């Protein structure tokens, strides 16, 4: 029983290490953090969204979303404005520059994914996805 537990712990540790490596390599590949990429991806899908709704969609705290948005605004990737109907809310959208950049990020992301999964057959990718989904479901029940 201990060997099984130790093997399972080793698998989880390996997943943890892979996650750190993916994050680091992905960030250097596209030149930004996964969080900022997620924000830009969400904005890419809408014309405009409230900062609060965006925060919920990317699942980060309000201080972090504000910090990310200020920095993205400083490099002219996004535009922010007060909601004219309710000044308490801030609306966010991609700038034209941001929309062009996200297109190039998507190409880099596709290249990155292709490199990560090179030499994997379709059946292997599907089996891996099934196993990871089961792990994810088990974690959510803990």
Residue frames as qw, qx, qy, qz and C-alpha x, y, z in Angstrom:
[[0.000, 0.885, 0.466, 0.000, 0.00, 0.00, 0.00],
 [0.307, -0.785, 0.089, 0.530, 2.81, 2.43, 0.83],
 [0.407, -0.101, 0.583, 0.696, 4.46, 1.87, -2.55],
 [0.184, 0.638, 0.654, 0.363, 1.18, 2.73, -4.28],
 [0.172, -0.932, -0.254, 0.191, 0.76, 5.89, -2.21],
 [0.418, -0.580, 0.317, 0.623, 4.38, 6.84, -2.83],
 [0.366, 0.187, 0.664, 0.624, 3.92, 6.24, -6.56],
 [0.056, 0.814, 0.548, 0.185, 0.74, 8.35, -6.56],
 [0.295, -0.867, -0.037, 0.399, 2.52, 11.11, -4.66],
 [0.448, -0.282, 0.499, 0.686, 5.32, 10.95, -7.24],
 [0.269, 0.521, 0.658, 0.472, 2.77, 11.31, -10.06],
 [0.093, -0.931, -0.352, 0.038, 1.24, 14.38, -8.40],
 [0.405, -0.704, 0.197, 0.550, 4.67, 15.90, -7.85],
 [0.431, 0.044, 0.612, 0.662, 5.53, 15.26, -11.50],
 [0.137, 0.753, 0.571, 0.297, 2.29, 17.00, -12.56],
 [0.275, -0.905, -0.123, 0.301, 3.20, 19.92, -10.30],
 [0.454, -0.452, 0.412, 0.648, 6.67, 20.17, -11.87],
 [0.352, 0.358, 0.664, 0.554, 5.23, 19.93, -15.39],
 [0.003, -0.896, -0.442, -0.039, 2.80, 22.73, -14.57],
 [0.331, -0.808, 0.116, 0.473, 5.66, 24.98, -13.41],
 [0.443, -0.169, 0.586, 0.657, 7.68, 24.15, -16.55],
 [0.263, 0.608, 0.651, 0.370, 4.73, 24.78, -18.85],
 [0.102, -0.944, -0.266, 0.164, 4.03, 28.13, -17.21],
 [0.386, -0.670, 0.298, 0.560, 7.64, 29.24, -17.44],
 [0.399, 0.008, 0.678, 0.618, 8.17, 28.09, -21.04],
 [0.190, 0.722, 0.629, 0.217, 4.78, 29.40, -22.18],
 [0.151, -0.926, -0.139, 0.316, 5.44, 32.82, -20.65],
 [0.331, -0.546, 0.444, 0.629, 8.83, 33.10, -22.32],
 [0.390, 0.268, 0.752, 0.458, 7.38, 31.86, -25.60],
 [0.110, 0.768, 0.528, 0.346, 4.66, 34.52, -25.82],
 [0.287, 0.326, -0.175, 0.884, 6.29, 37.14, -23.63],
 [0.404, -0.422, 0.141, -0.799, 3.60, 37.41, -20.95],
 [0.260, -0.118, 0.854, -0.435, 2.10, 35.55, -18.03],
 [0.075, -0.307, -0.922, -0.223, -0.67, 33.00, -18.40],
 [0.004, 0.628, 0.588, -0.511, -2.95, 35.28, -16.36],
 [0.127, 0.561, -0.142, -0.806, -2.48, 38.18, -18.78],
 [0.108, 0.073, -0.821, -0.556, -2.93, 35.87, -21.72],
 [0.026, -0.453, -0.886, 0.098, -6.19, 34.59, -20.17],
 [0.079, 0.654, 0.306, -0.688, -7.40, 38.17, -19.70],
 [0.148, 0.432, -0.447, -0.769, -6.61, 39.05, -23.31],
 [0.062, -0.117, -0.939, -0.317, -8.28, 35.84, -24.55],
 [0.049, 0.593, 0.730, -0.336, -11.46, 36.73, -22.64],
 [0.113, 0.667, 0.040, -0.735, -11.40, 40.26, -24.04],
 [0.006, 0.222, -0.731, -0.645, -10.81, 38.90, -27.54],
 [0.002, -0.328, -0.933, -0.145, -14.16, 37.09, -27.34],
 [0.015, -0.788, -0.570, 0.231, -16.25, 40.15, -26.41],
 [0.268, 0.764, 0.144, 0.570, -16.61, 43.75, -27.54],
 [0.057, -0.549, 0.390, -0.737, -16.55, 45.08, -24.00],
 [0.686, -0.374, -0.622, 0.050, -16.95, 43.63, -20.50],
 [0.398, -0.862, 0.113, -0.292, -17.06, 44.98, -16.97],
 [0.192, 0.585, -0.720, 0.320, -13.87, 44.62, -14.98],
 [0.571, -0.256, 0.608, -0.488, -15.81, 42.67, -12.32],
 [0.920, 0.251, 0.123, -0.273, -17.18, 40.20, -14.85],
 [0.610, 0.615, -0.487, 0.115, -13.73, 39.78, -16.41],
 [0.161, -0.534, 0.720, -0.412, -12.27, 39.10, -12.97],
 [0.785, -0.058, 0.474, -0.395, -14.83, 36.31, -12.42],
 [0.872, 0.453, -0.100, -0.153, -14.14, 34.76, -15.82],
 [0.550, 0.568, -0.550, 0.269, -10.37, 34.57, -15.30],
 [0.831, -0.470, -0.297, 0.021, -10.75, 33.66, -11.63],
 [0.534, 0.134, -0.352, 0.757, -8.26, 36.05, -10.04],
 [0.256, -0.652, -0.508, 0.501, -8.71, 38.50, -7.17],
 [0.198, 0.938, 0.282, 0.034, -9.72, 42.12, -7.68],
 [0.285, -0.833, 0.303, 0.365, -6.29, 43.55, -6.83],
 [0.540, -0.157, 0.679, 0.471, -4.63, 41.26, -9.39],
 [0.441, 0.632, 0.576, 0.273, -7.09, 42.09, -12.17],
 [0.009, 0.988, 0.073, -0.135, -6.62, 45.82, -11.51],
 [0.416, -0.647, 0.479, 0.422, -2.83, 45.46, -11.58],
 [0.546, 0.126, 0.706, 0.432, -2.87, 43.41, -14.81],
 [0.327, 0.799, 0.479, 0.155, -5.28, 45.81, -16.51],
 [0.126, -0.944, 0.102, 0.287, -3.26, 48.88, -15.54],
 [0.429, -0.458, 0.614, 0.479, -0.14, 47.31, -17.02],
 [0.473, 0.364, 0.718, 0.360, -1.96, 46.18, -20.18],
 [0.173, 0.935, 0.307, -0.044, -3.40, 49.68, -20.52],
 [0.286, -0.809, 0.290, 0.424, 0.07, 51.21, -20.14],
 [0.331, -0.244, 0.733, 0.542, 1.30, 49.21, -23.16],
 [0.435, 0.328, -0.181, -0.819, -1.88, 50.11, -25.08],
 [0.073, -0.032, -0.978, -0.192, -3.23, 46.54, -25.26],
 [0.115, -0.597, -0.793, 0.044, -6.57, 47.43, -23.66],
 [0.093, -0.415, -0.048, -0.904, -8.84, 50.40, -23.11],
 [0.233, -0.447, -0.779, 0.372, -10.77, 51.11, -19.92],
 [0.141, -0.360, -0.114, -0.915, -13.57, 53.57, -19.28],
 [0.247, 0.115, 0.674, -0.687, -16.19, 54.23, -16.66],
 [0.084, 0.470, 0.853, 0.211, -19.64, 52.84, -17.41],
 [0.070, -0.247, -0.112, -0.960, -21.66, 55.92, -18.43],
 [0.581, -0.474, -0.458, -0.477, -24.79, 54.39, -16.87],
 [0.765, -0.638, -0.092, -0.002, -23.10, 53.60, -13.55],
 [0.219, 0.845, -0.420, 0.250, -19.82, 55.31, -12.70],
 [0.655, -0.544, 0.501, -0.156, -18.99, 52.66, -10.10],
 [0.892, 0.087, 0.425, 0.128, -18.17, 50.13, -12.83],
 [0.033, -0.652, 0.540, 0.532, -15.24, 50.06, -15.23],
 [0.874, 0.431, 0.174, -0.145, -15.64, 48.67, -18.74],
 [0.380, -0.538, 0.638, 0.398, -12.73, 46.99, -20.49],
 [0.836, 0.519, 0.145, -0.103, -12.04, 46.12, -24.14],
 [0.733, -0.069, 0.340, 0.586, -9.11, 45.23, -26.35],
 [0.122, 0.755, -0.192, -0.615, -7.53, 48.07, -28.28],
 [0.778, 0.589, -0.147, -0.161, -6.86, 47.63, -32.00],
 [0.200, 0.662, -0.705, 0.158, -3.19, 47.12, -31.08],
 [0.489, -0.266, 0.748, -0.361, -4.23, 44.49, -28.50],
 [0.857, 0.316, 0.257, -0.315, -6.39, 42.64, -31.00],
 [0.632, 0.658, -0.409, -0.022, -3.46, 42.43, -33.45],
 [0.029, -0.567, 0.774, -0.280, -1.09, 41.26, -30.73],
 [0.697, -0.103, 0.602, -0.376, -3.46, 38.54, -29.50],
 [0.861, 0.463, -0.064, -0.199, -3.54, 37.14, -33.03],
 [0.450, 0.620, -0.619, 0.175, 0.24, 36.79, -32.98],
 [0.360, -0.398, 0.725, -0.432, 0.07, 35.27, -29.47],
 [0.877, 0.119, 0.285, -0.367, -2.38, 32.68, -30.73],
 [0.764, 0.540, -0.353, -0.001, 0.10, 31.64, -33.43],
 [0.120, 0.568, -0.723, 0.374, 2.88, 31.35, -30.81],
 [0.630, -0.210, 0.563, -0.492, 0.58, 29.38, -28.51],
 [0.922, 0.295, 0.007, -0.251, -0.27, 26.96, -31.33],
 [0.562, 0.585, -0.555, 0.183, 3.44, 26.47, -32.03],
 [0.206, -0.475, 0.701, -0.489, 4.12, 25.89, -28.33],
 [0.809, -0.034, 0.388, -0.440, 1.32, 23.31, -28.03],
 [0.859, 0.443, -0.234, -0.108, 2.53, 21.50, -31.13],
 [0.341, 0.579, -0.671, 0.314, 6.05, 21.26, -29.70],
 [0.443, -0.355, 0.636, -0.522, 4.81, 20.03, -26.31],
 [0.821, 0.095, 0.449, -0.339, 2.76, 17.24, -27.88],
 [0.503, 0.568, -0.585, -0.287, 5.11, 16.22, -30.68],
 [0.280, 0.236, -0.930, 0.023, 5.41, 12.43, -31.01],
 [0.382, 0.131, 0.728, -0.555, 2.05, 11.91, -29.24],
 [0.065, -0.245, -0.839, -0.481, -0.52, 9.92, -31.16],
 [0.421, -0.365, -0.206, -0.804, -4.16, 11.05, -31.16],
 [0.766, -0.373, -0.510, -0.121, -5.15, 8.07, -28.98],
 [0.581, -0.118, -0.466, 0.657, -2.42, 8.93, -26.45],
 [0.023, -0.214, 0.095, -0.972, -3.55, 12.55, -26.26],
 [0.602, -0.382, -0.330, -0.618, -7.14, 11.46, -25.72],
 [0.772, -0.288, -0.538, 0.174, -6.15, 8.92, -23.06],
 [0.388, 0.013, -0.365, 0.846, -4.05, 11.54, -21.27],
 [0.263, -0.306, -0.072, -0.912, -6.95, 14.00, -21.40],
 [0.725, -0.385, -0.467, -0.327, -9.31, 11.38, -19.96],
 [0.693, -0.222, -0.511, 0.458, -6.92, 10.62, -17.09],
 [0.204, 0.098, -0.226, 0.948, -6.28, 14.28, -16.31],
 [0.447, -0.383, -0.251, -0.769, -10.02, 14.96, -16.33],
 [0.766, -0.383, -0.516, -0.024, -10.54, 12.12, -13.84],
 [0.524, -0.108, -0.411, 0.738, -7.81, 13.57, -11.60],
 [0.057, -0.243, 0.000, -0.968, -9.39, 17.01, -11.87],
 [0.620, -0.428, -0.391, -0.528, -12.82, 15.62, -10.94],
 [0.743, -0.307, -0.522, 0.284, -11.33, 13.76, -7.96],
 [0.338, 0.047, -0.285, 0.896, -9.57, 16.92, -6.76],
 [0.279, -0.357, -0.140, -0.880, -12.81, 18.90, -6.93],
 [0.741, -0.432, -0.421, -0.294, -14.42, 16.34, -4.60],
 [0.594, -0.031, -0.555, 0.582, -11.67, 16.57, -1.96]]
